[in-house]
Amino acid sequence: MTVLDSTLAPETGIRDSGVRDRRQLNLYRASKWVLSIVAILIALLMLLPIIWLTFTAFKPEADIVTYPPTLWPREFTLQHFAEVWERIPFARLYVNTIIFAGGVTIISLFLDSMAAYALARIPFRGRGVVMVLILILLMLPFQVTLIPLYDMLNGFGLTNTLPGMIIPRMTNAFGIFFLTQFFLSLPRDLEEAARVDGASEWRIYRQVVMPLAKPALLTLGLFHFQYNWNDLLWPLVMSSSIESSTLPAGLALFMGQHVVEYGLLMAGSLLALLPVVVFFLLIQRSFVAGIATTGLK
């Protein structure tokens, strides 16, 4: 091997290493672009029903039933939004739904968090049995208890009322399990320090644990609010008049046996969708943090 060859060998190795690094960088960038495009396409497919609902709400009735169907409206109109307020007491239904979904959410968060704190932090005999019963209730379909629950509430005279719809949902097996998992992940140091200072269990729950549980509470609140806001079966069974119904039950009136008024249905559904979307946008960071810290992945 000559002196010239020994001098060029390191330079050649450095050059080859640089080429490999550039190839790896280009491959990484290409794969990143491909994954981004695939993710965007999947997101658009997931959002397609909402996109279709939004555009259909602004279409004239003749444009909705035309064939072949088109996504983009040939003509924009606000007729359906004005008519949906005239055909049904939309404002009353909106208020009923806010009271029902909001009341269930607030009360359930309070009761679920108390039960979860007791299961996660207070040792008592039979705690494992209670947790097993909660898991059994979690797997029990709501339709199984629908008729007995209706008969019991009818005996108390609570049918066709908002309290009758709210009371059976003041606590939830999923909420108790969800918050129990979160409380178990919290360190006990702050609680022990509070007990040393003479704090009661109620004060520890209220001033120590609950501030730390804000991400989980907001996440569970979104679950409760969304489920009850969109629920059709329970309000439909409990209310026999349109004045005490909720939005999903009221919008179901536009779906007849032979004719479906798609324009009014889509306009009302779009208006009903807005509170849930706004709620999610306000707590999206806490929502992700709550899911990540409860182990429900």
C-alpha positions in Angstrom: 0.0 0.0 0.0 1.5 3.3 -1.1 1.6 6.5 0.9 -1.0 8.0 -1.5 -3.4 5.2 -0.9 -3.1 5.4 2.9 -3.8 9.1 2.6 -6.9 8.7 0.4 -8.4 5.8 2.4 -9.7 8.0 5.4 -11.1 10.6 3.0 -12.9 7.9 1.1 -14.4 6.5 4.3 -15.5 9.9 5.4 -17.1 10.5 2.0 -19.0 7.2 2.1 -20.2 7.8 5.6 -21.5 11.2 4.6 -23.4 9.6 1.6 -24.9 7.0 3.9 -26.0 9.7 6.4 -27.6 11.8 3.6 -29.4 8.7 2.3 -30.7 7.9 5.8 -31.8 11.5 6.2 -33.7 11.5 2.9 -35.3 8.2 3.7 -36.4 9.5 7.1 -37.9 12.6 5.5 -39.7 10.6 2.8 -41.1 8.2 5.4 -42.2 11.2 7.5 -44.0 12.7 4.5 -45.7 9.4 3.7 -46.9 8.9 7.3 -48.2 12.5 7.4 -50.1 12.0 4.2 -51.6 8.7 5.3 -52.5 10.3 8.7 -54.3 13.2 6.9 -56.2 10.8 4.7 -57.3 8.7 7.6 -58.4 11.9 9.5 -60.4 13.0 6.5 -62.1 9.7 6.2 -63.0 9.8 9.9 -64.3 13.4 9.5 -66.2 12.6 6.3 -69.6 12.1 8.0 -69.2 15.4 9.9 -68.1 17.2 6.7 -71.1 15.7 4.8 -73.4 16.7 7.6 -72.1 20.3 7.5 -72.4 20.8 3.8 -75.8 19.0 3.6 -77.2 21.4 6.2 -76.6 24.3 3.8 -78.1 22.6 0.7 -81.6 23.2 -0.7 -83.9 20.2 -0.4 -83.7 19.6 -4.2 -79.9 19.5 -4.0 -79.9 17.0 -1.2 -82.0 14.4 -3.0 -80.4 14.8 -6.4 -78.6 11.9 -8.0 -75.7 11.5 -8.2 -75.1 13.2 -4.8 -72.5 15.9 -4.5 -70.5 16.9 -1.5 -70.2 20.7 -2.2 -73.6 22.5 -2.3 -74.6 23.9 -5.7 -76.4 26.7 -3.8 -76.0 27.7 -0.1 -79.1 28.3 1.9 -80.0 29.0 5.6 -83.6 27.9 5.2 -83.2 24.7 7.2 -81.7 26.5 10.2 -84.6 28.9 10.3 -87.2 26.2 9.7 -85.9 23.9 12.4 -86.6 26.6 15.1 -90.2 26.9 13.8 -91.1 23.2 13.4 -90.0 22.1 16.9 -89.4 24.1 20.1 -85.7 24.0 19.4 -84.7 26.5 22.1 -86.7 24.5 24.8 -85.0 21.3 23.7 -81.6 22.9 23.8 -82.2 24.1 27.4 -83.5 20.7 28.4 -80.5 19.0 26.9 -78.1 21.4 28.7 -79.8 20.8 32.0 -79.9 17.1 31.5 -76.3 16.6 30.2 -74.8 19.3 32.4 -76.6 18.2 35.6 -75.6 14.6 35.1 -72.0 15.6 34.4 -71.6 17.8 37.5 -73.4 15.5 39.9 -71.7 12.4 38.6 -68.2 13.9 38.8 -68.8 14.7 42.4 -70.2 11.3 43.4 -67.9 9.3 41.2 -64.8 11.1 42.6 -65.9 10.5 46.2 -66.5 6.8 45.6 -63.2 6.5 43.7 -61.3 8.2 46.5 -62.7 5.8 49.0 -61.8 2.8 46.9 -58.3 4.1 46.1 -57.2 5.7 49.3 -59.3 4.4 52.3 -58.7 0.8 53.3 -61.9 -0.9 54.4 -63.3 -4.5 54.6 -64.9 -5.6 51.4 -63.2 -3.1 49.1 -62.2 -5.8 46.6 -65.8 -7.0 46.5 -67.1 -3.5 45.8 -64.6 -3.1 43.0 -65.7 -6.4 41.4 -69.4 -5.3 41.6 -68.4 -2.0 39.9 -66.7 -4.0 37.1 -69.8 -6.2 36.7 -72.0 -3.1 36.5 -69.6 -1.7 33.9 -70.2 -4.8 31.7 -73.9 -4.8 32.2 -75.8 -3.3 29.3 -78.1 -0.3 30.1 -81.0 -1.9 28.2 -81.2 -4.7 30.8 -82.2 -2.3 33.5 -84.3 0.0 31.4 -87.8 -1.4 32.0 -87.4 -2.0 35.8 -85.9 1.4 36.2 -88.8 3.0 34.2 -91.4 1.2 36.3 -89.7 2.3 39.6 -89.5 6.0 38.4 -93.1 5.9 37.2 -94.1 4.7 40.7 -92.4 7.8 42.1 -94.1 10.1 39.6 -90.8 11.1 38.0 -91.5 10.1 34.4 -91.7 12.9 31.9 -89.6 15.2 34.1 -85.9 16.3 33.9 -85.2 15.1 37.5 -86.5 11.6 36.5 -83.9 11.5 33.7 -81.0 12.9 35.8 -81.4 10.9 39.1 -80.6 7.4 37.7 -77.4 8.7 36.1 -76.1 10.6 39.1 -73.3 8.1 39.3 -71.6 5.8 36.8 -69.6 2.6 37.1 -67.2 3.7 34.4 -66.6 7.0 36.1 -65.8 5.3 39.4 -63.4 2.9 37.8 -61.8 5.6 35.7 -61.1 7.9 38.7 -60.0 5.0 40.9 -57.3 4.2 38.4 -56.2 7.8 38.4 -56.2 8.2 42.2 -54.1 5.0 42.4 -51.4 6.6 40.2 -51.1 9.7 42.5 -48.2 9.7 45.1 -49.3 9.4 48.7 -46.7 11.8 50.1 -49.0 14.9 50.0 -51.8 12.9 51.7 -49.5 11.6 54.4 -48.2 15.1 55.0 -51.7 16.4 55.3 -52.7 13.7 57.8 -49.6 14.5 59.9 -50.8 18.1 60.0 -54.2 16.9 61.3 -56.3 17.2 58.1 -59.5 15.2 57.8 -60.2 12.8 54.9 -62.7 15.3 53.6 -60.2 18.1 53.6 -57.6 15.9 52.0 -60.1 14.9 49.3 -61.1 18.5 48.7 -57.9 20.4 48.9 -55.2 17.8 48.0 -56.6 15.2 45.7 -59.1 17.1 43.7 -56.8 19.8 42.4 -54.4 17.0 41.3 -57.3 15.2 39.6 -58.2 18.1 37.3 -57.1 16.4 34.0 -59.0 13.2 34.9 -62.1 15.1 36.0 -62.2 17.1 32.8 -61.7 14.0 30.7 -64.5 12.1 32.5 -66.6 15.2 32.3 -66.3 15.2 28.5 -67.3 11.5 28.4 -70.3 12.1 30.6 -71.4 15.2 28.8 -71.0 13.8 25.3 -72.8 10.5 26.2 -75.8 12.2 27.8 -75.9 15.0 25.2 -76.2 12.5 22.4 -78.3 9.9 24.2 -81.6 9.1 22.4 -83.0 6.0 24.1 -83.3 7.1 27.7 -84.9 10.6 27.1 -87.2 9.0 24.5 -88.4 6.5 27.0 -88.7 8.9 29.9 -90.4 11.8 28.1 -93.8 11.5 26.4 -94.1 15.1 25.3 -91.8 17.3 23.2 -91.6 20.0 25.9 -89.7 17.6 28.3 -87.6 15.9 25.6 -84.0 16.5 24.6 -82.4 17.4 21.3 -81.8 13.9 20.0 -85.4 12.9 20.7 -86.7 16.1 19.2 -84.7 15.7 16.0 -85.9 12.1 15.7 -89.3 13.6 14.7 -87.9 14.6 11.3 -87.3 10.9 10.6 -90.7 9.6 9.5 -91.7 6.1 8.4 -91.7 7.0 4.8 -90.0 10.4 4.5 -86.8 11.7 6.1 -86.4 15.5 6.1 -82.6 15.4 5.7 -82.1 19.2 5.5 -83.8 19.9 8.8 -82.2 16.8 10.4 -78.7 17.9 9.3 -79.2 21.5 10.4 -80.5 20.5 13.8 -77.7 17.9 14.2 -75.1 20.5 13.3 -76.4 22.9 15.9 -76.5 20.1 18.5 -72.9 19.1 17.7 -71.5 22.5 18.4 -71.4 22.4 22.3 -69.6 19.1 22.3 -67.0 20.3 19.9 -66.5 23.5 21.8 -66.2 21.6 25.1 -63.5 19.3 23.6 -61.5 22.2 22.1 -61.4 23.8 25.5 -60.1 20.8 27.4 -58.2 18.9 24.7 -54.9 19.2 26.5 -56.3 18.0 29.8 -58.2 15.3 27.9 -54.9 13.8 26.6 -53.2 14.2 30.0 -56.2 12.5 31.7 -56.1 9.5 29.3 -52.3 9.1 29.7 -52.3 9.1 33.5 -55.2 6.7 34.1 -53.7 3.7 32.2 -56.8 3.5 29.8 -54.8 3.2 26.6 
